[in-house]
Amino acid sequence: MNPTRDVPHPVRALDEDELDRLELSLGGGLAPPALPEGTDRLTLTDRENTPLAVVERTPDGVRLTAQRQFARGTGPASDDRFRRPPTAVRGTLPADHEIVAAVVRTLPTRADVRLAVHSASRVRVHMLLLVPVRRRATGGPGADALIRATQGLAAEITEQVPGTSWEIVAVPWSEDGPIPDDVAFAYGAEDVVDLEGRRSDVERTAAASLASRRQALTDKLYPSYSAVELGVAQRADGAVILLTGLSGSGKSTIARALVARLGQEGRNSTLLDGDEVRHHLSRGLGFDRRSRELNVERIGYVASLIAKHGGVAVAAPIAPFASGRAAVRSLAETYGRFLLVHVSTPLDVCEQRDRKGLYARARSGEIPDFTGISSPYETPDDADVAVDSTDRSIDETVDLIIKALSMPASLEPSARRSGAHVGKGGSLEADER
């Protein structure tokens, strides 16, 4: 199977950091990606081989053209109020104000607040509070937490410097360092203040030592055997959430939004997407029944290890067979909770959404062993949550899954399923067959 068969070649699949840079380039914040030597046209895709943009050489230079909208999560860092491209931000800035950008790349300290307020105290200033956000999780407070903290910072600026105008902008930025001044200037800034970069050595050292000081205080207060139990009690229980359903049912989109929500709630979560697992962990496997079950078993094994160490693994393969799903349940429940989510979107709806044309190719016989067409899908009778993505939003779907995860594990699946009929809203995406 070659999902990019009808896409002009050459083709390059981007990782999460490269997707951040591409989004910024499409918004006018960075130059277009470079073309390989001897190439006049390059199609850029995500890891699911979905075409996102085309770079091509023209008589006037290199041109970058979007092919479709990026898939994003559902939290504040993905909210259109904040995640605006540089061209859109520049177009709405007040012409009679000095535009000062304050870069908020870590949770603001009291010293950061003082510096931001001082920067806003000039005559007729409009503050751009630029928050670098990235698709790839890096540990610590996530992008959504940073946006929420920046809203608190903005409220303090308003309180201390009445009349100051400001706006928060989520900047897709994949690097660990500060946003470069030229990117800030692309958003319309005339002056740039990197709040973290202006901290004193004492402040930086104090912030960096929080975890070690907390551990030192624990060691001082408790003997070793109590300290161990305290650590276990403070660590959230591990869990595996397996989303199963037809290609195009919406599993990948729901899974991404779920991982984002768990991150907002402080849970350490990892997404094991069907397409990416096929590309890495299960490279070389076919689509016969044994290969499919082996693929799901591998996902279950990795997910159980994540749960063993207190994390939440969210897996989104098709998982068409009951025996494969039962194997994942058995592995997961050795170490933590297991939640089976059946994304029960009907076949006809999945076919209507099929942006890659996979169902049409399967019906024509071009793709063998395609689930729902030439290979069976065994509908789960033990799902903890059953969701049909044709009538409610992604947010509502995630709410139901979070609610089911918070219920006591001793409840029967039927009790956890009650009322969990979920539906449409949001752009749902196809995944591996």
C-alpha positions in Angstrom: 0.0 0.0 0.0 1.3 3.4 -0.9 -1.1 6.2 0.4 1.0 8.9 -1.4 0.7 7.2 -4.8 -1.3 10.2 -6.2 0.8 12.9 -4.6 3.5 14.6 -6.7 7.0 13.3 -5.8 9.4 13.6 -4.2 7.7 13.4 -0.8 9.1 14.1 2.6 7.4 13.1 5.9 8.0 15.6 8.7 8.5 14.9 12.4 6.7 17.0 15.1 9.4 19.6 15.3 9.5 20.1 11.6 5.7 20.4 11.6 6.0 23.4 14.0 8.5 25.1 11.7 6.3 24.4 8.6 3.3 26.0 10.4 5.4 29.0 11.2 6.7 29.2 7.6 3.1 29.0 6.2 2.1 31.9 8.5 5.0 34.1 7.2 7.2 33.7 10.3 10.0 31.8 8.7 11.4 31.3 5.2 10.1 28.4 3.2 11.9 25.0 3.7 14.9 24.5 1.5 14.5 22.4 -1.6 17.0 19.5 -2.1 19.6 20.0 -4.7 18.2 19.3 -8.2 14.6 19.3 -7.0 12.0 21.8 -8.3 9.0 20.5 -6.3 8.7 18.8 -2.9 5.5 17.6 -1.1 5.6 17.8 2.7 3.5 15.4 4.6 2.9 14.4 8.2 3.8 11.0 9.6 0.5 9.6 8.3 1.4 10.6 4.8 -1.2 13.4 4.6 0.0 16.1 2.2 0.3 19.4 4.1 2.2 21.7 1.8 4.2 21.9 -1.4 7.5 23.7 -1.9 8.3 24.6 -5.5 10.9 26.6 -7.3 9.5 29.5 -9.4 11.2 32.2 -11.5 10.6 34.5 -8.5 12.2 32.2 -5.9 10.9 29.4 -3.7 7.1 29.3 -3.1 5.4 27.4 -0.2 1.7 26.5 -0.7 -0.6 24.9 1.9 -2.5 21.8 0.9 -4.7 21.4 3.9 -5.2 22.6 7.5 -2.9 21.2 10.2 -4.5 18.8 12.7 -4.3 20.4 16.2 -5.4 19.5 19.7 -8.3 21.1 21.7 -6.5 23.0 24.5 -5.6 26.7 24.8 -2.4 26.3 22.8 -4.5 25.2 19.8 -7.3 27.8 20.3 -7.7 30.1 17.2 -7.9 33.1 19.6 -4.2 32.6 20.4 -2.7 30.5 17.6 -2.8 33.1 14.9 -0.2 33.3 12.1 2.2 36.2 11.9 0.4 37.8 8.9 -2.9 37.8 10.8 -1.4 39.3 13.9 0.4 42.0 12.0 -2.8 42.9 10.2 -4.6 43.9 13.4 -2.0 45.7 15.4 -2.8 49.3 16.4 -0.8 51.6 14.2 -0.4 54.4 16.8 1.2 52.1 19.5 4.7 50.8 20.1 4.6 47.1 19.7 6.6 45.4 22.4 6.9 41.6 22.5 7.4 39.8 25.8 8.5 36.2 25.2 7.0 33.9 27.8 8.8 30.5 27.4 8.5 29.2 31.0 6.0 29.8 33.8 6.3 33.5 34.8 8.1 34.3 38.0 7.4 37.4 40.1 10.6 38.9 38.6 9.2 38.2 35.1 5.9 39.9 36.1 7.9 43.0 37.2 9.8 43.1 33.9 6.7 42.7 31.8 4.9 45.4 33.7 7.9 47.7 33.3 7.9 47.1 29.6 4.2 47.9 29.4 4.7 51.2 31.3 6.0 53.1 28.3 3.7 55.6 26.5 1.1 53.9 24.2 2.4 50.4 24.2 0.7 47.3 22.8 2.1 44.1 24.3 2.5 40.9 22.3 2.8 38.1 24.8 4.5 35.5 22.6 4.3 31.9 24.0 6.4 29.3 22.2 4.4 26.0 21.9 5.4 22.7 20.4 3.7 19.6 19.3 6.3 17.3 21.0 5.9 16.9 24.7 9.1 17.7 26.6 8.1 17.2 30.3 7.2 19.8 32.9 4.3 22.2 32.4 2.9 21.9 28.9 1.9 24.5 26.3 -1.6 24.7 27.6 -0.4 25.4 31.1 1.9 28.1 29.8 -0.9 29.8 27.9 -3.1 29.8 31.1 -0.2 31.2 33.1 0.3 33.9 30.5 -3.4 34.9 30.8 -2.7 35.4 34.5 0.4 37.6 33.6 -1.8 39.6 31.2 -4.3 40.2 34.0 -1.5 41.5 36.2 -0.3 43.9 33.5 -3.9 45.2 33.1 -4.2 45.7 36.9 -0.8 47.5 37.3 -0.8 49.5 34.1 -4.4 50.4 33.3 -5.2 51.0 29.7 -2.4 48.9 28.3 -3.5 46.8 25.4 -2.1 43.3 24.9 -2.7 40.0 23.2 -1.5 36.5 23.7 0.0 34.7 20.7 0.8 31.0 20.6 3.9 30.6 18.4 4.7 27.1 17.0 8.3 26.9 18.0 10.2 23.6 18.1 13.5 24.7 19.6 14.5 24.7 23.3 16.0 28.3 23.2 14.2 31.6 22.9 12.2 32.7 19.9 14.6 34.6 17.6 14.0 38.3 17.3 13.3 38.0 13.5 10.4 35.7 14.2 9.1 38.1 16.8 9.5 40.9 14.3 7.5 38.8 11.8 4.6 39.1 14.2 4.9 42.9 14.2 7.1 43.5 17.2 9.4 46.5 17.3 11.1 45.6 20.6 11.6 42.1 22.1 12.0 41.2 25.8 12.8 37.5 26.6 11.5 37.3 30.2 13.4 34.1 31.2 16.6 35.4 29.5 16.5 38.5 31.7 16.3 36.6 35.0 19.2 37.0 37.4 21.6 34.0 38.1 20.0 33.7 41.6 16.5 33.4 40.1 17.5 30.9 37.5 19.3 28.7 40.1 16.4 28.9 42.4 13.9 27.9 39.7 16.1 25.0 38.5 16.5 23.6 42.0 12.9 23.3 43.0 12.7 19.5 42.4 15.9 18.8 44.3 14.9 21.1 47.2 11.6 19.3 47.4 13.4 15.9 47.6 15.8 17.3 50.2 12.9 18.4 52.4 11.2 15.0 52.0 14.5 13.3 53.1 14.8 15.6 56.1 11.2 15.0 57.2 10.8 11.3 56.6 12.9 8.1 57.1 13.7 6.2 53.8 10.8 3.7 54.1 8.3 6.5 54.6 9.8 8.6 51.8 9.4 5.6 49.4 5.7 5.2 50.2 5.1 8.9 49.9 6.6 8.9 46.4 4.4 6.0 45.4 1.3 7.7 46.8 2.0 10.9 45.0 2.6 9.2 41.6 -0.6 8.7 39.6 -1.5 5.1 38.8 -0.6 4.0 35.3 -3.2 3.3 32.7 -3.6 2.1 29.1 -6.4 3.5 26.9 -6.9 1.6 23.7 -9.0 3.2 21.0 -10.3 0.8 18.4 -12.5 1.4 15.3 -12.5 1.5 11.5 -10.1 3.6 9.4 -11.5 7.1 9.3 -13.5 6.7 12.5 -11.6 9.5 14.2 -9.4 7.5 16.6 -6.2 9.4 15.8 -7.8 12.8 16.3 -9.5 11.8 19.5 -6.3 10.2 20.8 -4.3 13.4 20.2 -6.9 15.5 21.9 -7.0 13.1 24.8 -3.2 13.1 25.3 -3.3 16.9 25.2 -6.1 17.0 27.9 -4.2 14.5 30.1 -1.2 16.8 29.9 -3.2 19.8 31.0 -4.3 17.8 34.0 -0.7 17.0 34.9 -0.7 13.3 33.8 2.3 11.9 32.0 0.9 10.5 28.8 2.2 9.0 25.6 0.4 8.5 22.2 1.0 5.3 20.3 -0.7 6.0 17.0 -1.4 3.2 14.6 0.3 4.6 11.6 3.5 5.5 13.5 3.7 2.1 15.2 3.4 0.5 11.8 6.2 2.7 10.6 8.6 2.0 13.4 7.7 -0.9 15.8 5.9 -3.1 13.3 7.8 -2.2 10.1 7.7 -5.2 7.7 4.5 -6.8 9.1 1.7 -7.5 6.6 -2.1 -7.2 7.1 -3.0 -10.8 7.4 -4.7 -11.8 10.7 -1.6 -13.0 12.4 0.4 -9.8 11.5 -2.4 -7.6 12.7 -2.6 -9.4 16.0 1.2 -9.2 16.4 1.1 -5.5 15.7 -1.6 -5.0 18.4 0.3 -7.2 20.8 3.5 -5.1 20.4 1.5 -2.0 21.0 0.1 -3.6 24.2 3.5 -4.5 25.4 4.9 -1.0 25.0 1.8 0.5 26.5 2.0 -1.8 29.5 5.6 -0.7 30.2 4.4 3.0 30.2 1.6 2.1 32.7 4.1 0.2 34.8 6.0 3.4 35.4 3.0 5.4 36.3 2.3 6.9 32.8 -0.8 6.8 30.7 -0.4 5.1 27.3 -3.0 6.1 24.7 -3.0 3.7 21.7 -5.0 4.2 18.5 -4.7 1.2 16.2 -7.6 -0.3 14.3 -7.3 -3.5 16.5 -10.0 -5.3 14.5 -9.9 -8.6 16.4 -11.3 -9.4 19.9 -8.3 -11.7 20.7 -5.8 -8.9 20.1 -7.7 -6.4 22.2 -8.0 -9.0 25.0 -4.2 -9.5 24.9 -3.6 -5.8 25.4 -6.1 -5.8 28.3 -4.3 -8.7 30.0 -0.9 -7.0 29.6 -2.2 -3.6 30.8 -4.1 -4.8 33.8 -0.9 -6.4 35.1 0.4 -2.9 36.0 -2.6 -0.5 36.0 -6.0 0.5 34.6 -7.2 -0.5 31.2 -9.8 1.4 29.2 -11.2 0.1 25.9 -12.8 2.9 23.8 -14.7 1.7 20.7 -14.9 4.6 18.2 -18.1 3.2 16.5 -18.4 5.6 13.6 -20.4 3.8 10.8 -18.6 2.5 7.8 -20.4 4.9 5.4 -19.3 7.9 7.4 -15.7 6.7 7.5 -15.8 6.3 3.7 -17.2 9.9 3.3 -14.3 11.2 5.3 -11.6 9.3 3.6 -9.2 12.0 2.4 -6.6 9.5 1.1 -9.0 7.5 -1.1 -8.1 4.2 0.7 -11.7 2.9 0.8 -12.2 3.4 -2.9 -9.0 1.6 -3.7 -9.9 -1.2 -1.3 -13.3 -1.6 -3.0 -11.6 -1.8 -6.4 -9.4 -4.6 -5.1 -6.2 -2.5 -5.2 -5.7 -2.8 -1.4 -6.2 -6.3 0.0 -7.1 -7.1 3.6 -8.7 -3.7 4.2 -10.7 -3.6 7.5 -14.4 -3.2 6.9 -14.1 -4.1 3.2 -12.1 -7.2 2.6 -11.1 -8.0 6.2 -13.5 -8.3 9.1 -13.9 -6.0 12.1 -15.1 -7.7 15.2 -17.2 -5.2 17.1 -16.2 -5.1 20.8 -18.8 -6.2 23.4 -16.6 -5.3 26.3 -15.9 -1.6 25.5 -15.7 0.7 28.5 -16.7 3.6 26.3 -18.5 3.5 23.0 -18.4 6.7 20.9 -19.9 7.5 17.5 -18.1 10.6 16.2 -20.9 11.7 13.9 -22.9 13.8 16.3 -20.8 15.5 19.0 -17.5 17.3 19.4 -14.0 16.0 20.1 -14.1 17.9 23.4 -17.2 16.0 24.5 -15.7 12.7 23.4 -12.6 13.4 25.5 -14.7 14.4 28.5 -16.4 11.0 28.4 -13.2 9.1 28.3 -11.7 11.2 31.1 -14.9 10.6 33.1 -14.6 6.8 32.5 -11.0 6.8 33.5 -11.8 8.5 36.8 -14.5 5.9 37.7 -13.5 3.0 40.0 -12.0 0.1 38.1 -14.3 -2.3 39.8 -17.4 -1.0 37.9 -18.6 -3.2 35.2 -18.0 -1.8 31.6 -21.8 -1.3 31.2 -21.8 1.1 34.1 -18.9 3.0 32.8 -20.5 3.1 29.3 -23.8 4.6 30.4 -24.6 7.7 28.3 -21.3 7.4 26.3 -22.7 7.9 22.8 -20.5 10.5 21.3 -20.5 12.3 18.0 -19.4 14.8 15.5 -17.6 18.1 15.5 -14.1 18.7 14.5 -12.0 17.4 11.6 -11.7 13.6 12.0 -8.9 11.8 10.3 -8.2 8.4 8.8 -5.4 6.2 10.1 -3.8 2.8 9.3 -5.9 0.0 7.9 
